[in-house]
């Protein structure tokens, strides 16, 4: 049986495998370039991209802008990568569903052992402990902040 830490690590790995990482800077650049332009300045500046100008002229302000803007996007950060929050939540739900199916199978196995003609107390104890640990892991996976 997995520990809670191993279950959370498996949850994060599942999300990483099911979701596509977001390039925060590329998204920020696209937003800046869409909403701002140098067209009104004209001349050689008319074709400059605002994202490139900010990145080159003030890299600190650019990094702060990326971070501030990204904070409001509802993305989930996992191992220094960012994922769409809704996609990450769906991946979590599928992971939890797999754990719940495993718990259901354990419950069935426990019931069968308890109802057998010659129930084995040590096997019943083992299955009960595994089921309790699995339920704790399910709760941890459901509550883990993304």
C-alpha positions in Angstrom: 0.0 0.0 0.0 1.3 3.5 -0.8 1.9 6.1 1.8 0.1 9.4 1.6 3.3 11.1 0.2 3.6 8.4 -2.5 -0.1 8.9 -3.4 0.3 12.7 -3.7 3.4 12.2 -5.8 1.5 9.7 -8.0 -1.4 12.3 -8.3 1.0 15.0 -9.4 2.6 12.7 -11.9 -0.8 11.7 -13.2 -1.7 15.4 -13.7 1.6 16.1 -15.5 0.9 13.1 -17.8 -2.7 14.0 -18.6 -2.3 17.8 -19.0 -0.3 20.0 -21.2 2.2 22.4 -19.6 1.6 26.1 -20.2 4.3 28.4 -21.4 3.6 31.4 -19.1 5.9 33.8 -21.0 4.5 32.9 -24.4 0.9 33.5 -23.1 1.9 36.8 -21.5 3.6 37.9 -24.7 0.5 37.1 -26.7 -1.7 39.1 -24.3 0.6 42.1 -24.4 0.9 42.0 -28.2 -2.8 41.7 -28.6 -3.8 44.5 -26.4 -1.0 47.0 -27.0 0.8 48.3 -30.1 3.1 50.9 -31.3 1.0 51.6 -34.4 0.1 55.1 -33.2 3.8 55.9 -32.6 4.5 55.1 -36.3 7.8 55.1 -38.1 10.2 52.3 -37.4 8.4 51.7 -34.1 5.1 50.7 -35.7 6.3 47.1 -36.2 7.8 46.5 -32.8 6.1 44.0 -30.4 5.3 45.4 -27.0 6.3 42.2 -25.3 9.8 42.3 -26.9 10.3 45.9 -26.0 9.3 45.3 -22.3 11.4 42.1 -22.1 14.5 43.9 -23.6 14.2 47.3 -21.9 13.1 46.2 -18.4 13.5 42.5 -17.8 12.6 42.9 -14.1 9.3 44.6 -14.9 8.7 41.9 -17.5 9.2 39.0 -15.0 7.0 40.8 -12.4 4.4 41.3 -15.1 4.5 37.7 -16.1 4.1 36.6 -12.4 1.4 39.1 -11.6 -0.6 38.3 -14.7 -0.2 34.5 -14.3 -1.4 34.7 -10.7 -4.8 35.7 -11.9 -5.1 33.0 -14.6 -6.1 30.1 -12.2 -3.3 27.8 -13.3 -2.0 24.9 -11.1 1.7 24.9 -10.5 3.2 21.4 -10.3 6.9 20.8 -10.1 7.7 24.3 -11.6 5.3 23.8 -14.5 1.9 25.4 -14.9 -1.3 23.7 -16.1 -4.8 24.8 -16.8 -6.7 24.6 -13.4 -9.8 23.0 -14.9 -7.7 20.4 -16.8 -5.7 19.6 -13.6 -8.9 19.3 -11.6 -10.3 16.8 -14.2 -7.1 14.8 -14.0 -7.3 14.8 -10.2 -11.0 13.5 -10.4 -9.9 10.7 -12.7 -7.1 9.8 -10.3 -9.4 9.8 -7.3 -11.9 7.7 -9.3 -9.2 5.1 -9.9 -8.5 5.0 -6.1 -12.2 4.7 -5.3 -12.5 1.8 -7.7 -9.5 0.2 -5.9 -11.2 0.8 -2.5 -14.5 -0.7 -3.8 -12.5 -3.9 -4.9 -10.9 -4.0 -1.4 -14.3 -3.7 0.3 -15.7 -6.5 -1.8 -12.7 -8.7 -1.0 -13.1 -7.9 2.7 -16.8 -8.7 2.7 -16.1 -12.0 1.0 -13.5 -12.9 3.5 -15.8 -11.9 6.4 -18.7 -14.0 5.0 -16.6 -17.0 4.1 -17.1 -20.4 5.8 -13.7 -20.1 7.4 -12.8 -16.4 7.8 -9.2 -15.7 8.4 -8.8 -13.0 11.1 -5.3 -11.9 10.0 -6.5 -11.5 6.4 -9.5 -9.5 7.6 -7.2 -7.3 9.6 -4.8 -6.8 6.7 -7.7 -5.9 4.3 -9.2 -3.6 6.9 -5.9 -1.7 7.4 -5.3 -1.5 3.6 -8.8 -0.1 3.1 -8.3 2.5 5.9 -5.0 3.6 4.4 -6.5 3.8 0.9 -9.4 5.9 2.2 -6.9 8.2 3.9 -5.0 8.5 0.6 -8.2 9.3 -1.2 -9.0 12.1 1.2 -5.5 13.4 0.9 -5.7 13.4 -2.9 -9.0 15.2 -2.8 -7.7 17.9 -0.5 -4.3 18.4 -2.0 -3.9 22.0 -3.2 -3.1 22.3 -6.9 
